[in-house]
């Protein structure tokens, strides 16, 4: 059975079964309700449900996104044969995101202000990582901060590709960077 407390592990389990819905059996009373989406009806009839999952047509779905599952859980499982824990995944995307954010800032400086004071630039990098929320995500690793760290990592990766392409002289490399940025 999938771990119900971790929607990413449950999504990984669903993918292993070649399905998109989670392998969680809904309460039979929920299946028999006229309007299973009415919280008032569910509460009045004392029907149990998983409030942090999406319910449709007798199945539960995770709405947290599949990006961490596809880009970390599946490769990690293929290499080790076990699932990673949430702090490990959040830390991975946090460190990756900080790297991409630093690259984004360096690309922006190269493009917009090439004669920047090096000391000020170096001091701005940890401050920017703190302001972006990476340290918060890695310190308070839970279901919500994992998705935030993953989203920030890919946001800064896209920005790095876009800004880096603007100052790229090689047309082929610029095209590849703009293609990656557009995806």
C-alpha positions as CSV (number, residue, x, y, z in Angstrom):
1,X,0.0,0.0,0.0
2,X,1.2,3.5,-0.7
3,X,2.1,5.9,2.1
4,X,-0.9,8.1,2.4
5,X,0.9,10.8,4.4
6,X,3.3,11.5,1.6
7,X,1.5,12.5,-1.7
8,X,4.8,12.3,-3.7
9,X,5.4,8.7,-2.6
10,X,1.7,7.9,-3.3
11,X,2.1,9.5,-6.8
12,X,5.2,7.4,-7.4
13,X,3.3,4.3,-6.4
14,X,0.5,5.3,-8.8
15,X,3.0,5.7,-11.6
16,X,4.4,2.3,-10.8
17,X,0.9,0.9,-11.3
18,X,0.5,2.8,-14.7
19,X,-2.2,5.0,-13.4
20,X,-2.7,8.6,-12.4
21,X,-5.0,8.2,-9.4
22,X,-3.7,7.2,-6.0
23,X,-4.2,3.7,-4.6
24,X,-6.4,5.0,-1.8
25,X,-9.8,3.5,-1.3
26,X,-12.4,6.2,-0.6
27,X,-15.1,5.8,2.1
28,X,-18.1,3.9,0.7
29,X,-20.4,6.7,2.0
30,X,-18.5,9.2,-0.1
31,X,-19.1,7.1,-3.2
32,X,-22.8,7.0,-2.4
33,X,-23.3,10.8,-1.8
34,X,-25.1,13.0,-4.3
35,X,-22.6,15.7,-3.9
36,X,-19.3,14.4,-2.5
37,X,-17.7,17.8,-2.9
38,X,-20.0,19.5,-0.4
39,X,-18.1,19.8,2.8
40,X,-21.4,20.6,4.7
41,X,-22.9,17.3,3.4
42,X,-19.8,15.3,4.3
43,X,-19.6,16.8,7.8
44,X,-23.4,16.3,8.4
45,X,-23.2,12.6,7.3
46,X,-19.9,12.1,9.1
47,X,-18.2,10.9,6.0
48,X,-14.4,10.5,6.2
49,X,-12.3,11.9,3.3
50,X,-8.8,13.0,2.6
51,X,-9.0,16.8,2.6
52,X,-5.5,17.4,1.1
53,X,-6.2,15.3,-2.0
54,X,-8.5,15.8,-5.0
55,X,-11.4,13.4,-5.3
56,X,-13.1,12.6,-8.6
57,X,-15.2,9.7,-9.9
58,X,-14.3,7.4,-7.0
59,X,-10.6,8.1,-7.0
60,X,-8.2,10.3,-5.1
61,X,-5.6,12.3,-7.0
62,X,-2.6,14.4,-5.7
63,X,-2.7,18.0,-6.7
64,X,0.8,18.7,-5.5
65,X,2.3,18.1,-8.9
66,X,4.4,15.4,-10.5
67,X,7.7,17.2,-11.1
68,X,9.5,16.1,-8.0
69,X,8.3,12.5,-8.6
70,X,9.5,12.5,-12.3
71,X,12.8,14.4,-11.8
72,X,13.9,12.9,-8.4
73,X,11.8,10.0,-7.0
74,X,11.9,7.9,-10.2
75,X,15.7,8.3,-10.9
76,X,16.5,7.8,-7.2
77,X,14.4,4.7,-7.0
78,X,16.0,3.3,-10.2
79,X,19.5,3.8,-8.6
80,X,18.9,2.7,-5.0
81,X,15.7,0.6,-5.1
82,X,14.1,2.7,-2.3
83,X,12.2,5.9,-2.1
84,X,13.9,9.1,-0.8
85,X,12.5,10.9,2.2
86,X,11.0,14.4,1.9
87,X,13.9,16.3,3.6
88,X,16.3,14.8,1.1
89,X,14.3,15.8,-1.9
90,X,13.6,19.3,-0.6
91,X,17.3,19.7,0.2
92,X,18.2,18.5,-3.3
93,X,15.9,21.0,-5.0
94,X,16.9,23.7,-2.5
95,X,20.6,23.3,-3.3
96,X,19.9,23.0,-7.0
97,X,17.7,26.1,-6.9
98,X,20.4,28.1,-5.0
99,X,22.9,27.1,-7.7
100,X,20.5,28.1,-10.5
101,X,19.6,31.4,-8.7
102,X,23.3,32.3,-8.4
103,X,23.8,31.5,-12.1
104,X,20.8,33.7,-13.0
105,X,22.2,36.6,-11.0
106,X,25.6,36.2,-12.6
107,X,24.0,36.1,-16.0
108,X,22.0,39.2,-15.3
109,X,25.1,41.1,-14.0
110,X,27.1,40.0,-17.1
111,X,24.3,41.3,-19.3
112,X,23.2,44.4,-17.5
113,X,26.1,45.6,-15.3
114,X,29.4,44.0,-16.3
115,X,31.5,46.3,-14.1
116,X,29.8,45.4,-10.8
117,X,31.7,45.4,-7.5
118,X,32.8,41.8,-6.9
119,X,32.4,42.0,-3.1
120,X,28.9,43.4,-3.4
121,X,28.0,40.7,-5.9
122,X,29.3,37.9,-3.7
123,X,27.5,39.3,-0.7
124,X,24.2,39.6,-2.6
125,X,24.1,35.9,-3.5
126,X,23.4,34.4,0.0
127,X,21.0,37.3,0.7
128,X,19.1,36.6,-2.5
129,X,18.9,32.9,-1.6
130,X,17.5,33.8,1.7
131,X,15.0,36.2,0.2
132,X,13.9,33.7,-2.4
133,X,12.9,31.3,0.4
134,X,15.4,28.5,-0.2
135,X,16.7,28.4,3.4
136,X,13.1,28.3,4.7
137,X,12.1,25.4,2.4
138,X,15.1,23.4,3.4
139,X,14.7,24.1,7.1
140,X,10.9,23.3,7.2
141,X,10.7,20.4,4.8
142,X,7.1,19.3,4.3
143,X,4.6,18.6,1.5
144,X,4.2,22.2,0.6
145,X,7.8,23.4,0.8
146,X,9.0,20.6,-1.3
147,X,6.9,21.8,-4.2
148,X,8.0,25.4,-3.6
149,X,11.7,24.4,-3.6
150,X,11.2,22.4,-6.8
151,X,9.3,25.2,-8.5
152,X,11.9,27.8,-7.5
153,X,14.7,25.6,-8.8
154,X,13.1,25.2,-12.2
155,X,12.1,28.9,-12.3
156,X,15.7,30.0,-11.8
157,X,16.9,27.4,-14.2
158,X,14.6,28.9,-16.9
159,X,15.7,32.4,-16.0
160,X,19.3,31.4,-16.2
161,X,18.9,29.9,-19.7
162,X,17.0,33.0,-20.9
163,X,19.4,35.6,-19.5
164,X,22.4,33.5,-20.5
165,X,21.1,33.3,-24.1
166,X,21.0,37.0,-24.4
167,X,24.7,37.4,-23.9
168,X,25.7,34.2,-25.8
169,X,27.8,34.9,-29.0
170,X,27.5,31.4,-30.4
171,X,24.2,31.1,-32.3
172,X,23.8,27.4,-31.9
173,X,24.3,27.6,-28.1
174,X,22.0,30.6,-28.0
175,X,19.3,28.7,-29.8
176,X,19.6,25.7,-27.4
177,X,19.5,28.0,-24.4
178,X,16.4,29.8,-25.7
179,X,14.8,26.5,-26.5
180,X,15.4,25.2,-23.0
181,X,14.2,28.6,-21.6
182,X,11.0,28.3,-23.6
183,X,10.1,24.8,-22.4
